[in-house]
Amino acid sequence: MKLIVVTGGVISGLGKGITAASLGTLMKLSGYRVTMMKLDPYLQIDAGTMSPFEHGETFVTDDGFETDLDLGHYERFINESLTRKSSVTTGQIYWSVINRERKGDFLGKTVQVIPHVTNEVKDRIREVSEGSDITIVEVGGTVGDIEGPHFIEALRQLRSELGKENMLFVHVVPILHVSTSGEMKTKALQHSVIKLRELGIYANILVCRTDVPLTDDLKQKIALFSDLDADHIVEARDQKSIYSVPLAFAEQGLHNIVSQRFFGKAADCDLTDWKERVYRLLAPSKEVHIAIAGKYTALDDAYISVVESLKHAGSANDTKVNIHWVDTELYEWADRELLLAQHLESLGIQGILVPGGFGNRGIEGMINIADYARRHKIPYLWLCLGLQIATISFARNVCGLEKANSTEFDAQTPHPIVDFLEEQKDILQKWGTMRLGAYPAILAPGTTVHRLYSQDQWISENGPLHITERHRHRYEVNPEYHHVLLEHGFVFGGTSPDGHLVEFIEIKDHPFYLATQAHPEFKSCLQHPHPLFLGFVKASSWE
């Protein structure tokens, strides 16, 4: 069991997640089996109830767990599917310990943070680590936060139990650059290292976030105060792309430091393919302008998996994807058609993507955008909520059901084209109605979605294709209206195995008009871009 622990100091937002994920990339490309996990200090059991405006995107694993967005970074960098075991919160830990106490598991002993809470943390780390050569553990928050000492203490205990040679602590800290004098200040870094030592942890590697290069003299100074060798002071300058970070770390030999520590040899890291993909990402031969029309456009992190998936597809298509954020509330008024046309034309929009979301804010604007894109043959990709919007728009404007809607937005609609299923209506627990995690679908031969997935999997297009995608929603296209939609030219590109649920829709005689009830963005990575995003970017950039 080899553990790399990534902590952060002084301030949040330094990039611990990207640091951890980049290190995971280097070690995996060196031939080691790598897994990752996040220890989050908040008291929620999962990230499902957090607002996108406050905490960014909620990422969903195959086994249906709603997690912090950092797990998305982990999966995108190491090209591995993680599970709910990789997302541990303080809420989970205390919930488990208290439930065990109520069942009498502790035999009358006083239940305390040490050893009961710390033992629970250690057990979860051991469980995730089974079958891997290296486990990378990111500790959320910053060292010294009141919420996090139980995690740090558990890791300190693990170091004693596993042996120092089997654990490595990476501490991410800022170097402050005073613009008026041009000086680089390390005092905040020094205090963070001291605070870590007070908790019993000595950093083995310092990753220094800086916007200017570190001089050799400065590295020597940091090494002296941190009791480290200078080559264990790693510079982490801002990069043009987060996917350049592993390359920057590799140039400084970070992977070799880890491999020598754990396995007594230098790492044999093959970065050839990664470098090529990053090069195409940063220096493409063409470009395309994509509008993301959503509800949470004020915060990029709210749709981070969508944004990264477009970048992956752009790299594979040798295309720079220029993203333009479109607030759908702007297109709910009477003069929406002219306003929308002027806005899209001024931005040079070549494709439109509508991501997921909950609630009725901005919905009528999405419906109007859907109709506009359908009539003007603009390539369109709809995700999760987007499929429901596309269906409502088609029902209103093609099927003649003028007041068609989802019961989420209008409980009294005469045409509930999107609704709870009958079996959901008796479920009282709020989250019990959700479809979360990977669900199967059967793709119909001859459809666009079948062709895209077939190319990705190198199989025949002649028969039905079985695939799985991750979900996070509770409403479905109403089966009572399936026949009406089909009669008017709607195409069900994919359904659940029993044909009851619509998973993919498209329309004929359109360059690219495709929607899925799933969240395909959760399965895309730089080394394996998702086929739906590949097809969408290619269709949008067609001249």
C-alpha positions as CSV (number, residue, x, y, z in Angstrom):
1,M,0.0,0.0,0.0
2,K,1.6,3.2,-1.2
3,L,-0.1,6.5,-0.4
4,I,0.5,10.0,-1.8
5,V,-1.3,12.6,0.3
6,V,-2.0,16.0,-1.3
7,T,-2.7,18.9,1.1
8,G,-3.0,22.7,0.7
9,G,-2.0,25.6,2.7
10,V,-2.7,29.3,3.2
11,I,-5.7,29.8,0.8
12,S,-8.1,27.6,-1.1
13,G,-8.3,27.4,-4.9
14,L,-4.6,26.7,-5.4
15,G,-5.2,23.6,-7.5
16,K,-4.8,20.7,-5.2
17,G,-7.2,18.7,-7.4
18,I,-5.3,19.4,-10.6
19,T,-2.0,18.7,-8.8
20,A,-3.2,15.4,-7.5
21,A,-4.7,14.4,-10.9
22,S,-1.6,15.4,-12.8
23,L,0.6,13.3,-10.5
24,G,-1.9,10.5,-11.0
25,T,-1.4,10.9,-14.8
26,L,2.3,10.7,-14.6
27,M,2.3,7.6,-12.4
28,K,-0.3,5.8,-14.5
29,L,1.7,6.6,-17.7
30,S,4.7,5.1,-15.9
31,G,2.9,1.8,-15.8
32,Y,1.6,1.8,-12.2
33,R,-1.9,1.0,-11.2
34,V,-3.3,4.3,-9.8
35,T,-6.5,5.1,-7.9
36,M,-7.5,8.4,-6.3
37,M,-9.8,9.6,-3.5
38,K,-11.0,12.9,-1.9
39,L,-11.4,13.6,1.8
40,D,-13.9,16.5,2.0
41,P,-14.4,18.3,5.4
42,Y,-18.1,19.3,4.8
43,L,-20.9,17.7,6.8
44,Q,-23.1,16.7,3.8
45,I,-23.2,13.0,3.0
46,D,-22.7,13.9,-0.6
47,A,-22.5,16.9,-2.9
48,G,-26.0,16.4,-4.3
49,T,-27.7,19.2,-2.4
50,M,-25.0,21.9,-3.0
51,S,-25.8,24.9,-5.3
52,P,-23.7,25.0,-8.5
53,F,-23.2,28.7,-7.7
54,E,-21.5,27.9,-4.4
55,H,-19.7,24.7,-5.1
56,G,-19.6,24.2,-8.9
57,E,-20.7,21.1,-10.7
58,T,-21.9,18.0,-9.0
59,F,-20.1,15.0,-10.5
60,V,-21.8,11.6,-10.7
61,T,-20.0,8.2,-10.6
62,D,-21.1,5.0,-12.3
63,D,-22.5,3.7,-9.1
64,G,-24.7,6.7,-8.7
65,F,-22.9,8.8,-6.1
66,E,-23.0,12.6,-6.3
67,T,-19.5,14.0,-5.6
68,D,-17.3,17.0,-5.6
69,L,-16.1,18.1,-9.0
70,D,-12.5,17.1,-8.2
71,L,-13.5,13.5,-8.8
72,G,-14.3,14.6,-12.4
73,H,-10.7,15.9,-12.7
74,Y,-9.4,12.6,-11.4
75,E,-11.3,10.5,-13.9
76,R,-10.4,12.8,-16.8
77,F,-6.7,12.7,-16.0
78,I,-6.2,9.0,-15.1
79,N,-8.8,7.7,-17.5
80,E,-10.4,5.5,-14.8
81,S,-13.9,5.2,-13.5
82,L,-14.0,5.8,-9.7
83,T,-16.8,4.8,-7.3
84,R,-18.5,6.3,-4.3
85,K,-15.7,4.9,-2.2
86,S,-13.4,7.6,-3.6
87,S,-15.5,10.4,-2.2
88,V,-15.4,10.6,1.6
89,T,-16.9,13.5,3.6
90,T,-16.9,14.3,7.3
91,G,-20.7,13.8,7.3
92,Q,-20.2,10.2,6.0
93,I,-17.6,9.4,8.7
94,Y,-19.6,10.7,11.6
95,W,-22.8,9.1,10.3
96,S,-21.1,5.8,10.1
97,V,-19.5,6.1,13.6
98,I,-22.8,7.2,15.2
99,N,-24.8,4.4,13.5
100,R,-22.3,1.9,14.8
101,E,-22.5,3.3,18.3
102,R,-26.3,3.0,18.2
103,K,-26.0,-0.6,17.2
104,G,-23.6,-1.3,20.2
105,D,-20.5,-2.0,18.1
106,F,-18.2,-0.2,20.6
107,L,-19.2,-2.3,23.6
108,G,-19.9,0.5,26.0
109,K,-16.6,2.4,25.3
110,T,-16.6,6.2,25.1
111,V,-16.8,7.0,21.4
112,Q,-14.2,9.7,20.5
113,V,-12.5,11.3,17.5
114,I,-9.4,9.3,18.3
115,P,-9.5,6.3,17.8
116,H,-13.1,5.8,16.4
117,V,-13.3,8.6,13.8
118,T,-9.7,8.3,12.7
119,N,-10.1,4.5,12.4
120,E,-13.1,4.9,10.2
121,V,-11.1,7.3,7.9
122,K,-8.2,4.8,7.8
123,D,-10.4,1.9,7.0
124,R,-11.9,3.8,4.0
125,I,-8.5,4.6,2.6
126,R,-7.4,1.0,2.9
127,E,-10.5,-0.2,1.1
128,V,-10.0,2.2,-1.8
129,S,-6.4,1.2,-2.1
130,E,-7.0,-2.5,-2.6
131,G,-5.6,-3.7,-5.9
132,S,-3.7,-0.5,-6.7
133,D,0.1,0.2,-6.7
134,I,-0.4,3.9,-5.7
135,T,-3.4,5.6,-4.0
136,I,-3.5,9.4,-4.2
137,V,-5.5,11.1,-1.5
138,E,-6.5,14.7,-1.7
139,V,-7.5,16.4,1.6
140,G,-10.0,19.2,1.0
141,G,-9.7,22.6,2.5
142,T,-6.5,24.1,3.9
143,V,-4.2,22.9,6.7
144,G,-5.4,24.5,10.0
145,D,-9.1,24.6,9.1
146,I,-11.2,23.7,12.1
147,E,-13.1,21.1,10.0
148,G,-10.1,19.0,8.9
149,P,-7.9,17.8,11.8
150,H,-9.4,14.3,12.0
151,F,-8.3,13.6,8.4
152,I,-4.8,14.9,9.0
153,E,-4.6,12.8,12.2
154,A,-5.8,9.7,10.5
155,L,-3.1,10.1,7.8
156,R,-0.4,10.7,10.5
157,Q,-1.4,7.5,12.1
158,L,-1.3,5.7,8.7
159,R,2.3,6.9,8.2
160,S,3.3,5.2,11.4
161,E,1.4,2.0,10.5
162,L,2.5,1.7,6.9
163,G,6.1,3.1,7.3
164,K,7.5,6.4,6.1
165,E,8.8,4.7,3.0
166,N,5.2,3.9,1.9
167,M,3.8,7.4,2.3
168,L,4.6,10.7,0.6
169,F,3.1,14.1,1.6
170,V,2.7,16.7,-1.1
171,H,1.9,20.2,0.1
172,V,0.5,22.8,-2.3
173,V,1.3,26.4,-1.2
174,P,1.4,29.9,-2.8
175,I,4.4,32.0,-3.5
176,L,3.3,35.6,-3.1
177,H,4.6,38.0,-5.8
178,V,4.6,41.7,-4.7
179,S,4.2,43.5,-8.0
180,T,5.3,46.9,-6.7
181,S,8.7,45.7,-5.6
182,G,9.0,42.6,-7.8
183,E,9.8,40.5,-4.7
184,M,8.8,36.9,-4.2
185,K,7.6,36.4,-0.6
186,T,7.7,32.9,1.1
187,K,6.6,33.8,4.6
188,A,3.0,32.4,4.1
189,L,4.6,29.2,2.7
190,Q,6.8,28.9,5.8
191,H,3.9,29.4,8.2
192,S,1.9,26.7,6.3
193,V,4.7,24.2,6.6
194,I,5.1,25.0,10.3
195,K,1.3,24.5,10.8
196,L,1.5,21.1,9.0
197,R,4.4,20.1,11.3
198,E,2.4,21.0,14.4
199,L,-0.1,18.4,13.3
200,G,2.6,15.8,13.0
201,I,3.1,15.9,9.2
202,Y,6.4,16.7,7.5
203,A,6.0,17.6,3.8
204,N,8.1,15.5,1.4
205,I,7.4,17.7,-1.6
206,L,6.3,21.3,-1.9
207,V,4.3,22.3,-5.0
208,C,4.6,26.1,-5.2
209,R,1.9,28.0,-7.1
210,T,3.5,31.1,-8.7
211,D,2.9,33.3,-11.7
212,V,6.6,33.9,-12.3
213,P,9.5,31.4,-12.5
214,L,11.3,30.3,-9.2
215,T,15.0,31.2,-9.2
216,D,17.5,28.6,-7.9
217,D,18.3,30.9,-5.0
218,L,14.6,31.0,-4.0
219,K,14.3,27.3,-4.3
220,Q,17.3,26.9,-2.0
221,K,15.8,29.3,0.5
222,I,12.5,27.4,0.5
223,A,14.3,24.1,0.8
224,L,16.3,25.4,3.8
225,F,13.2,26.5,5.7
226,S,11.3,23.3,4.8
227,D,14.1,20.9,5.5
228,L,13.9,19.5,1.9
229,D,16.2,19.0,-1.0
230,A,15.9,21.7,-3.6
231,D,14.7,19.2,-6.3
232,H,11.7,18.5,-4.0
233,I,10.6,22.1,-4.5
234,V,8.3,21.9,-7.5
235,E,7.3,25.0,-9.5
236,A,3.6,25.2,-10.5
237,R,3.2,28.1,-12.8
238,D,-0.1,28.9,-14.4
239,Q,-0.5,27.0,-17.7
240,K,-2.5,27.7,-20.8
241,S,-4.3,24.4,-20.2
242,I,-4.7,22.2,-17.1
243,Y,-3.6,19.3,-19.3
244,S,-0.2,20.9,-19.6
245,V,0.4,20.6,-15.8
246,P,1.6,16.9,-16.0
247,L,4.1,17.9,-18.6
248,A,5.4,20.7,-16.5
249,F,5.7,18.4,-13.5
250,A,7.5,15.8,-15.7
251,E,10.1,18.3,-16.7
252,Q,11.0,18.7,-13.1
253,G,11.1,15.0,-12.5
254,L,8.2,14.7,-10.0
255,H,7.3,11.2,-11.2
256,N,10.9,10.1,-10.7
257,I,10.9,11.4,-7.1
258,V,7.8,9.3,-6.4
259,S,9.0,6.2,-8.2
260,Q,12.4,6.3,-6.4
261,R,10.7,6.7,-3.0
262,F,8.2,3.9,-3.5
263,F,9.9,1.4,-5.8
264,G,13.6,2.3,-5.8
265,K,13.9,3.2,-9.5
266,A,13.2,6.0,-11.9
267,A,9.8,6.0,-13.6
268,D,9.5,4.9,-17.2
269,C,6.8,7.5,-18.2
270,D,5.5,7.5,-21.8
271,L,4.1,11.0,-22.4
272,T,4.1,10.8,-26.2
273,D,0.3,10.5,-26.7
274,W,-0.4,13.0,-24.0
275,K,1.9,15.6,-25.5
276,E,0.4,15.1,-28.9
277,R,-3.2,15.7,-27.6
278,V,-2.1,18.7,-25.6
279,Y,-0.3,20.1,-28.6
280,R,-3.5,19.8,-30.7
281,L,-5.5,21.4,-27.9
282,L,-3.2,24.4,-27.7
283,A,-2.2,24.8,-31.4
284,P,-5.1,23.5,-33.5
285,S,-5.4,24.2,-37.3
286,K,-9.0,25.5,-37.1
287,E,-11.6,26.8,-34.7
288,V,-15.3,26.7,-34.0
289,H,-17.7,28.9,-31.9
290,I,-20.0,27.0,-29.6
291,A,-22.8,28.6,-27.4
292,I,-23.5,26.9,-24.1
293,A,-27.1,28.0,-23.3
294,G,-27.7,27.2,-19.6
295,K,-29.1,28.2,-16.3
296,Y,-25.8,28.7,-14.3
297,T,-23.7,30.6,-16.9
298,A,-22.3,33.0,-14.3
299,L,-20.0,30.3,-13.0
300,D,-17.8,28.3,-15.3
301,D,-17.3,25.5,-12.8
302,A,-21.1,24.8,-12.8
303,Y,-20.6,23.1,-16.2
304,I,-16.9,22.1,-15.9
305,S,-17.3,18.6,-17.3
306,V,-19.2,19.9,-20.4
307,V,-16.4,22.5,-21.0
308,E,-13.7,19.9,-20.6
309,S,-15.5,17.5,-22.9
310,L,-15.7,20.1,-25.6
311,K,-11.9,20.6,-25.2
312,H,-11.3,16.9,-25.5
313,A,-13.4,16.7,-28.7
314,G,-11.7,19.8,-30.0
315,S,-8.2,18.3,-29.5
316,A,-9.3,15.1,-31.4
317,N,-10.8,17.2,-34.2
318,D,-7.7,19.5,-34.3
319,T,-10.1,22.4,-33.6
320,K,-10.1,25.2,-31.0
321,V,-13.5,25.3,-29.3
322,N,-14.4,28.9,-28.5
323,I,-17.1,28.8,-25.8
324,H,-19.7,31.6,-25.5
325,W,-22.0,31.6,-22.5
326,V,-25.7,32.3,-23.2
327,D,-28.1,33.2,-20.5
328,T,-31.4,31.6,-21.6
329,E,-33.5,34.0,-19.5
330,L,-32.8,36.6,-22.2
331,Y,-34.9,34.8,-24.8
332,E,-38.2,34.5,-23.1
333,W,-39.7,37.7,-24.4
334,A,-41.9,38.4,-27.4
335,D,-39.1,39.8,-29.6
336,R,-36.9,36.8,-28.7
337,E,-36.5,35.6,-32.4
338,L,-34.8,38.8,-33.6
339,L,-32.7,39.1,-30.4
340,L,-31.5,35.5,-30.5
341,A,-30.6,35.8,-34.2
342,Q,-28.7,39.0,-33.7
343,H,-26.9,37.6,-30.6
344,L,-25.9,34.3,-32.3
345,E,-24.8,36.0,-35.5
346,S,-22.7,38.6,-33.7
347,L,-20.8,35.8,-31.9
348,G,-20.4,33.7,-35.0
349,I,-22.1,30.7,-33.3
350,Q,-21.8,27.5,-35.3
351,G,-23.3,25.1,-32.7
352,I,-25.4,25.2,-29.6
353,L,-25.2,23.0,-26.5
354,V,-27.8,22.9,-23.7
355,P,-26.5,21.3,-20.5
356,G,-28.5,19.9,-17.5
357,G,-30.2,21.8,-14.6
358,F,-33.1,21.8,-12.3
359,G,-36.0,24.3,-11.8
360,N,-38.0,26.5,-14.1
361,R,-35.8,29.6,-14.4
362,G,-34.8,30.2,-18.0
363,I,-36.8,27.2,-19.3
364,E,-38.9,29.1,-21.8
365,G,-35.8,30.6,-23.3
366,M,-34.3,27.2,-23.8
367,I,-37.5,26.0,-25.5
368,N,-37.3,29.0,-27.9
369,I,-33.7,28.3,-28.6
370,A,-34.5,24.7,-29.4
371,D,-37.1,25.7,-32.0
372,Y,-34.7,28.3,-33.5
373,A,-31.9,25.7,-33.9
374,R,-34.3,23.2,-35.4
375,R,-35.7,25.6,-38.0
376,H,-32.3,27.2,-38.9
377,K,-30.4,23.9,-39.1
378,I,-27.9,24.9,-36.4
379,P,-26.0,21.8,-34.9
380,Y,-27.4,21.2,-31.5
381,L,-26.5,18.9,-28.6
382,W,-28.9,18.5,-25.7
383,L,-27.9,17.0,-22.3
384,C,-30.2,15.6,-19.6
385,L,-32.6,18.6,-19.1
386,G,-31.8,19.5,-22.7
387,L,-33.6,16.3,-23.9
388,Q,-36.7,17.3,-22.1
389,I,-36.6,20.8,-23.4
390,A,-36.1,19.5,-27.0
391,T,-39.1,17.3,-26.6
392,I,-41.3,20.0,-25.2
393,S,-40.3,22.3,-28.1
394,F,-41.0,19.7,-30.7
395,A,-44.4,18.9,-29.1
396,R,-45.4,22.5,-29.2
397,N,-44.0,23.6,-32.6
398,V,-44.3,20.4,-34.6
399,C,-47.0,18.2,-33.0
400,G,-49.3,21.1,-32.4
401,L,-49.5,20.7,-28.6
402,E,-49.2,24.4,-27.8
403,K,-49.3,24.1,-24.0
404,A,-47.1,21.0,-23.8
405,N,-44.7,21.2,-20.8
406,S,-43.0,19.3,-18.1
407,T,-44.9,18.9,-14.8
408,E,-41.7,20.1,-13.2
409,F,-42.4,23.6,-14.7
410,D,-46.2,23.5,-14.9
411,A,-48.1,21.0,-12.8
412,Q,-51.4,21.9,-14.5
413,T,-50.2,21.5,-18.1
414,P,-52.8,19.8,-20.3
415,H,-50.1,17.9,-22.2
416,P,-47.5,16.6,-19.7
417,I,-45.0,15.6,-22.3
418,V,-42.4,15.2,-19.5
419,D,-43.5,13.8,-16.2
420,F,-42.8,11.6,-13.3
421,L,-43.3,7.9,-14.1
422,E,-46.3,6.3,-12.3
423,E,-43.9,4.2,-10.2
424,Q,-42.2,7.4,-9.0
425,K,-45.3,9.2,-7.8
426,D,-45.7,7.2,-4.6
427,I,-42.1,7.8,-3.5
428,L,-42.0,10.4,-0.7
429,Q,-38.3,10.7,-0.1
430,K,-37.0,13.5,-2.3
431,W,-33.9,11.9,-3.6
432,G,-35.7,8.5,-4.0
433,T,-37.2,9.7,-7.3
434,M,-33.8,10.3,-8.9
435,R,-32.2,8.2,-11.6
436,L,-28.5,8.3,-10.5
437,G,-25.5,6.6,-12.0
438,A,-25.0,4.3,-15.0
439,Y,-28.0,3.0,-16.8
440,P,-28.2,0.8,-20.0
441,A,-29.6,1.9,-23.3
442,I,-30.1,0.2,-26.7
443,L,-29.3,2.3,-29.7
444,A,-31.4,1.9,-32.9
445,P,-29.5,1.0,-36.1
446,G,-29.4,3.8,-38.7
447,T,-29.5,6.6,-36.3
448,T,-26.9,9.3,-35.7
449,V,-26.3,8.2,-32.2
450,H,-25.7,4.6,-33.2
451,R,-23.2,5.7,-35.9
452,L,-21.3,7.8,-33.4
453,Y,-21.0,5.1,-30.7
454,S,-20.2,2.5,-33.4
455,Q,-17.3,4.5,-34.6
456,D,-16.1,4.9,-31.1
457,Q,-16.3,1.2,-30.3
458,W,-15.3,-0.1,-33.8
459,I,-18.3,-2.3,-34.2
460,S,-20.8,-3.0,-36.9
461,E,-23.7,-0.6,-37.5
462,N,-26.1,-3.3,-38.6
463,G,-27.6,-4.3,-35.2
464,P,-28.8,-2.7,-32.0
465,L,-26.0,-1.4,-29.8
466,H,-26.0,-1.7,-26.0
467,I,-24.3,1.1,-24.1
468,T,-24.4,2.7,-20.7
469,E,-24.3,6.3,-19.6
470,R,-24.5,8.2,-16.3
471,H,-27.7,9.9,-15.2
472,R,-28.8,12.5,-12.7
473,H,-32.5,13.5,-13.1
474,R,-36.0,12.5,-12.0
475,Y,-38.3,13.4,-14.9
476,E,-38.8,11.4,-18.1
477,V,-40.4,11.7,-21.5
478,N,-44.0,10.6,-20.8
479,P,-44.6,7.2,-22.4
480,E,-48.2,8.2,-23.1
481,Y,-46.9,10.7,-25.7
482,H,-44.4,8.5,-27.4
483,H,-46.7,7.6,-30.3
484,V,-47.5,11.3,-30.9
485,L,-43.9,12.3,-31.1
486,L,-43.0,9.4,-33.4
487,E,-45.9,10.1,-35.8
488,H,-44.6,13.6,-36.3
489,G,-41.0,12.6,-37.2
490,F,-39.3,12.4,-33.8
491,V,-36.6,9.7,-33.8
492,F,-35.9,7.7,-30.7
493,G,-32.2,7.0,-31.2
494,G,-32.0,5.0,-28.0
495,T,-34.3,3.7,-25.3
496,S,-34.0,1.7,-22.1
497,P,-33.8,-2.1,-22.7
498,D,-37.6,-2.5,-22.1
499,G,-38.4,0.4,-24.5
500,H,-40.2,2.3,-21.7
501,L,-37.7,5.2,-21.3
502,V,-36.4,7.5,-24.0
503,E,-32.6,7.9,-23.7
504,F,-31.7,9.6,-27.0
505,I,-33.7,11.6,-29.5
506,E,-32.9,13.2,-32.8
507,I,-34.7,14.5,-35.9
508,K,-34.2,13.8,-39.6
509,D,-32.9,16.2,-42.2
510,H,-30.8,18.2,-39.8
511,P,-27.0,18.4,-39.8
512,F,-26.8,17.5,-36.0
513,Y,-29.8,17.6,-33.7
514,L,-29.2,15.1,-30.9
515,A,-30.3,14.9,-27.3
516,T,-29.6,12.4,-24.5
517,Q,-31.3,12.0,-21.1
518,A,-27.8,11.1,-19.8
519,H,-24.7,13.1,-18.8
520,P,-22.1,11.9,-21.3
521,E,-19.8,14.7,-20.2
522,F,-19.0,12.6,-17.1
523,K,-17.3,9.9,-19.1
524,S,-15.1,12.0,-21.5
525,C,-11.4,12.4,-21.0
526,L,-8.5,13.8,-23.0
527,Q,-7.3,10.3,-24.0
528,H,-10.8,9.1,-24.9
529,P,-13.1,12.0,-25.9
530,H,-16.8,11.1,-25.8
531,P,-18.3,10.2,-29.2
532,L,-21.3,12.6,-28.8
533,F,-19.0,15.5,-28.3
534,L,-16.7,14.4,-31.1
535,G,-19.7,14.3,-33.5
536,F,-21.1,17.6,-32.3
537,V,-17.8,19.5,-32.6
538,K,-17.2,18.0,-36.0
539,A,-20.7,18.9,-37.3
540,S,-20.4,22.4,-35.9
541,S,-17.0,23.1,-37.5
542,W,-18.1,21.8,-40.9
543,E,-17.7,24.4,-43.6
